Amino acid sequence: NTEQPIHGGLVTYLFVASLTTYQILVVANPAVAR
């Protein structure tokens, strides 16, 4: 089996991407933070 265990890395990437997107939305829309 030569598959690489990239699933964990993918989950981490999606988690970081979600946080980054949330930060961008909050900065773009200050009203959301209320």
Secondary structure, 3 states (H helix, E strand, C coil): CCCCCCHHHHHHHHHHHHHHHHHHHHHHCHHHHC
